[in-house]
Amino acid sequence: MALAALGWILQDTDRAERYLSLTGLDPDALRAGLDDSTVLGSALEFLANHEPDLIRAAEALAVTPEELIEMQRILS
């Protein structure tokens, strides 16, 4: 679910740039961290901190916003 959420984030250029800016990741670090729970958790934290994106991501991934938040807690 976290990887799918990250994919959703990266589909939009502005959103992807905001994610990278807020996390301090660059594209190389992001690619290298795709199997790292910290990196995946950062995607869910990014969504949790911006409700409009959280809701749109949940709809796109066919899950509830609460499920995304719970997964973020698990990865933290």
N, C-alpha and C positions, 0 to 999 in steps of 0.2 A: 504494500500500500504506500509506503514512504517513497519508494522508487517511482511509482506511478504519479504520486503527488509532485515529485521533483520534475518528472517529465512534463506535467501540466504547467508548472511554473515556467519552464524553459521554452514553452511553445510561443510565448509572447515576448518580443524583444524588450519592451520597456519593463515588464515584470521581471524578466531574467536579469536585466542590468541592475534593477533595484535589489534583487536577491543577492547577486554577487557583491554589490556595494555594501549592503548591510552585513553580510557574513564575512567579508574580507577575503573570500575565495576568488581565485582566478580560474579560467577554464581548465587549465592543466591540473590544478589542485582538485577541482570538482571531479574531473574524469578519474583521477587517481583515488578519490575517496568514495566512489560509488558503492563500495562494499563496506564502508565505514559507518557504523551506527551514529556517530557524531555528525557526519555530513548529512546523512538521511534525516536525522532528527532536526537538523537546522532547517531543512525544507518544511517540515511540519511546524516548527516554531515560527517560521516566516509566515505561514498561513494563519496560524493561531493569533498572530499579532496584527492581522489585518482582516477583519471580519468579512468584508466584501469578497476578497479572494478566497477565504475559507469556504464560504457558501458556494461560490462558483466552482471551486475545485471539488467539493463534495458532490455537487450535482454532476459534474463531468465524470467523476470516478464512481458514481452510483453508490455512494456511502453517505452516512450522515456526518455533519460537522463534528458531532460528539465522537464518532469513531476516529476521525482524524486527530482530534485532541487526545483521545485515549492512546493512540499509537505514539503520539509525541511524548506523552508521559512515560510510556514503556521504554522508549529509546533514550530518554534523558538520564 
